[in-house]
């Protein structure tokens, strides 16, 4: 599993893109009119947005409070220090939990039975392998300190105990949140908009004019992306 995890860690960014493309593969519906009535679309729409926004909120809180430098070095697992504060004091892999919820949410929003019951389990297997590879590295580098951390903090299921004190004790770094998340947010928002405008005429209307609205919203998201990217690359905004 560690070898599998190291392989997928190397290509994890490309994997995220592939998982988004799979959202648009034709699939039997997760929620159907036959089972849930004529207003069936409300269930995937509301539930999907709730789950995916929860995932983004978890990622945002994690990055804004205590970001962990675990982006890899030479496409291999790497960590400068053992980060145990912020959201990492409630879950060992909050960024991955956020990613899982974000993708689960858009899968529900896409109303895709195939995505939820085939793609998501595959995604969970891959993430489990990546985490095992990371833990192997961290245990080798930090030894007993990492074992002690594992003994009190869950790998996957976040604990809400003391979460209020965590937020009170730390300052939310919104600049770091923007600089680290602008790329992920753009892809995520674009995917959500495309799903809504292609699959929810109940919300957007069925007129072809809705695509002007879609283009306008994508343009706004692109302006945000371009602005933050410029500020980052130019050094005019720093963490």
C-alpha positions as CSV (number, residue, x, y, z in Angstrom):
1,X,0.0,0.0,0.0
2,X,2.9,2.4,0.8
3,X,4.3,1.9,-2.7
4,X,0.8,2.5,-4.2
5,X,0.5,5.6,-2.1
6,X,3.9,7.0,-3.2
7,X,2.9,6.4,-6.9
8,X,-0.4,8.3,-6.5
9,X,1.2,11.0,-4.4
10,X,3.4,11.8,-7.4
11,X,0.4,12.3,-9.7
12,X,-2.2,13.5,-7.1
13,X,-2.8,16.9,-8.9
14,X,-3.6,15.2,-12.2
15,X,-5.8,12.7,-10.3
16,X,-8.0,15.5,-9.0
17,X,-8.6,16.8,-12.6
18,X,-9.5,13.3,-13.8
19,X,-12.0,12.9,-11.0
20,X,-13.7,16.1,-12.0
21,X,-13.9,14.9,-15.6
22,X,-15.5,11.7,-14.5
23,X,-18.4,13.7,-13.0
24,X,-19.8,14.1,-16.6
25,X,-19.8,10.5,-17.6
26,X,-23.4,9.4,-18.2
27,X,-24.8,7.5,-15.2
28,X,-28.1,6.2,-13.7
29,X,-29.4,8.9,-11.3
30,X,-28.8,8.8,-7.6
31,X,-32.1,10.4,-7.0
32,X,-35.0,9.8,-9.5
33,X,-38.5,11.0,-10.0
34,X,-39.8,7.4,-9.6
35,X,-38.5,7.3,-6.0
36,X,-38.7,10.9,-4.9
37,X,-41.4,12.5,-6.9
38,X,-41.4,15.3,-9.3
39,X,-39.3,17.5,-7.0
40,X,-36.6,14.9,-6.8
41,X,-34.0,17.3,-8.1
42,X,-34.1,19.3,-4.8
43,X,-32.4,16.5,-2.9
44,X,-29.2,16.2,-4.9
45,X,-29.1,20.0,-5.4
46,X,-29.3,21.0,-1.7
47,X,-27.5,18.0,-0.3
48,X,-24.7,18.2,-2.9
49,X,-24.0,21.9,-2.3
50,X,-24.2,21.4,1.5
51,X,-21.6,18.6,1.4
52,X,-19.2,20.2,-1.0
53,X,-19.3,23.6,0.7
54,X,-18.6,21.8,4.0
55,X,-15.5,20.3,2.4
56,X,-14.3,23.6,1.2
57,X,-14.9,25.2,4.7
58,X,-12.8,22.4,6.3
59,X,-10.0,23.1,3.8
60,X,-10.3,26.8,4.4
61,X,-10.2,26.5,8.2
62,X,-7.2,24.2,8.0
63,X,-5.1,26.4,5.7
64,X,-6.1,29.6,7.4
65,X,-5.2,28.4,10.9
66,X,-2.1,26.2,10.6
67,X,-1.0,25.2,7.2
68,X,1.1,22.1,6.8
69,X,3.9,22.0,4.3
70,X,3.4,18.5,2.9
71,X,3.3,19.3,-0.8
72,X,6.2,17.0,-1.5
73,X,9.7,17.5,-2.7
74,X,10.7,16.2,-6.2
75,X,7.2,14.6,-6.3
76,X,7.9,12.6,-3.2
77,X,6.3,12.7,0.3
78,X,8.0,15.4,2.4
79,X,7.3,17.4,5.5
80,X,9.4,20.2,7.1
81,X,7.9,19.8,10.6
82,X,5.2,17.9,12.4
83,X,2.2,20.2,12.5
84,X,-0.3,19.3,15.3
85,X,-2.0,22.6,15.9
86,X,-5.1,24.2,14.3
87,X,-7.5,21.8,12.7
88,X,-4.7,19.2,12.7
89,X,-5.3,18.9,16.5
90,X,-8.8,17.5,15.6
91,X,-7.9,15.4,12.6
92,X,-4.6,14.1,11.1
93,X,-5.7,14.7,7.5
94,X,-8.2,17.5,7.4
95,X,-7.2,18.7,3.9
96,X,-7.9,15.2,2.6
97,X,-11.2,15.1,4.5
98,X,-12.1,18.4,2.9
99,X,-11.2,17.1,-0.6
100,X,-13.3,13.9,-0.1
101,X,-16.3,16.0,1.0
102,X,-15.8,18.4,-1.9
103,X,-15.8,15.6,-4.5
104,X,-18.6,13.7,-2.7
105,X,-20.7,16.8,-2.8
106,X,-20.2,17.5,-6.5
107,X,-20.9,13.8,-7.2
108,X,-24.2,14.1,-5.3
109,X,-24.9,17.4,-7.1
110,X,-24.3,15.7,-10.5
111,X,-26.8,13.1,-9.3
112,X,-24.5,10.4,-10.5
113,X,-24.9,6.9,-9.1
114,X,-21.8,5.7,-10.9
115,X,-19.7,8.5,-9.3
116,X,-20.9,7.9,-5.8
117,X,-20.6,4.1,-5.8
118,X,-17.7,3.4,-8.1
119,X,-15.5,6.5,-8.4
120,X,-15.7,7.6,-4.8
121,X,-14.7,4.2,-3.3
122,X,-11.7,4.2,-5.7
123,X,-10.8,7.7,-4.6
124,X,-11.0,6.7,-1.0
125,X,-8.7,3.7,-1.7
126,X,-6.2,6.0,-3.4
127,X,-6.3,8.5,-0.5
128,X,-5.9,5.8,2.1
129,X,-2.8,4.6,0.2
130,X,-1.4,8.1,0.0
131,X,-2.0,8.6,3.8
132,X,-0.2,5.4,4.6
133,X,2.8,6.5,2.5
134,X,2.8,9.9,4.3
135,X,2.5,8.3,7.7
136,X,5.4,6.0,6.9
137,X,7.6,9.0,6.1
138,X,6.4,11.0,9.2
139,X,7.0,8.1,11.5
140,X,10.5,7.6,10.1
141,X,11.3,11.3,10.5
142,X,9.6,12.2,13.8
143,X,9.5,8.9,15.5
144,X,7.8,8.8,18.9
145,X,6.4,12.4,18.5
146,X,4.4,11.2,15.6
147,X,3.2,8.0,17.3
148,X,2.0,10.1,20.3
149,X,0.2,12.4,17.9
150,X,-1.5,9.4,16.3
151,X,-2.6,8.1,19.6
152,X,-4.7,11.1,20.4
153,X,-5.9,12.4,17.0
154,X,-8.0,10.4,14.6
155,X,-6.7,9.7,11.1
156,X,-10.0,10.5,9.3
157,X,-12.9,11.4,11.6
158,X,-12.6,14.9,12.9
159,X,-13.2,15.5,16.6
160,X,-15.1,18.7,17.5
161,X,-14.0,18.6,21.1
162,X,-12.3,21.9,21.8
163,X,-12.9,23.3,18.3
164,X,-14.1,26.6,19.8
165,X,-10.8,27.0,21.7
166,X,-8.8,26.2,18.6
167,X,-10.4,29.1,16.7
168,X,-10.1,31.5,19.6
169,X,-6.4,30.7,20.2
170,X,-5.3,31.3,16.6
171,X,-5.6,34.0,14.0
172,X,-7.2,33.1,10.6
173,X,-4.7,34.0,7.9
174,X,-6.9,34.9,5.0
175,X,-4.0,35.8,2.8
176,X,-2.6,32.3,3.1
177,X,-6.1,30.9,2.4
178,X,-6.4,33.0,-0.7
179,X,-2.9,32.3,-2.0
180,X,-3.0,28.5,-1.4
181,X,-6.6,28.0,-2.5
182,X,-7.3,30.2,-5.5
183,X,-6.5,27.5,-8.0
184,X,-8.5,24.8,-6.3
185,X,-11.4,27.2,-5.8
186,X,-11.5,28.1,-9.4
187,X,-11.7,24.5,-10.7
188,X,-14.2,23.7,-7.9
189,X,-16.5,26.6,-8.7
190,X,-16.3,26.1,-12.4
191,X,-17.3,22.4,-11.9
192,X,-20.2,23.4,-9.7
193,X,-21.5,26.0,-12.2
194,X,-21.2,23.6,-15.1
195,X,-23.2,20.9,-13.3
196,X,-25.9,23.4,-12.2
197,X,-26.3,25.0,-15.7
198,X,-26.3,21.7,-17.5
199,X,-28.5,19.6,-15.1
200,X,-30.7,22.0,-13.2
201,X,-33.0,23.9,-15.6
202,X,-35.4,24.2,-12.6
203,X,-32.8,26.6,-11.1
204,X,-31.3,28.3,-14.1
205,X,-34.2,28.1,-16.6
206,X,-34.2,26.4,-19.9
207,X,-33.5,29.4,-22.2
208,X,-30.3,29.6,-24.1
209,X,-29.7,33.0,-22.5
210,X,-28.7,31.2,-19.3
211,X,-25.3,30.5,-20.9
212,X,-24.6,34.2,-20.9
213,X,-25.1,34.1,-17.1
214,X,-22.9,31.0,-16.9
215,X,-20.1,32.8,-18.9
216,X,-20.4,35.9,-16.7
217,X,-20.0,33.8,-13.5
218,X,-17.1,32.0,-15.0
219,X,-15.6,35.3,-16.0
220,X,-15.9,36.6,-12.4
221,X,-14.3,33.5,-11.1
222,X,-11.5,33.9,-13.6
223,X,-10.9,37.5,-12.6
224,X,-10.6,36.4,-9.0
225,X,-8.2,33.6,-10.1
226,X,-6.1,36.0,-12.2
227,X,-6.0,38.7,-9.6
228,X,-4.8,36.5,-6.8
229,X,-2.3,34.7,-9.1
230,X,-0.9,38.1,-10.1
231,X,-0.6,39.2,-6.5
232,X,1.1,36.0,-5.6
233,X,3.6,35.9,-8.5
234,X,4.4,39.6,-8.2
235,X,5.0,39.4,-4.5
236,X,2.4,42.1,-3.8
237,X,0.5,39.7,-1.5
238,X,2.3,37.5,0.9
239,X,1.3,35.2,3.7
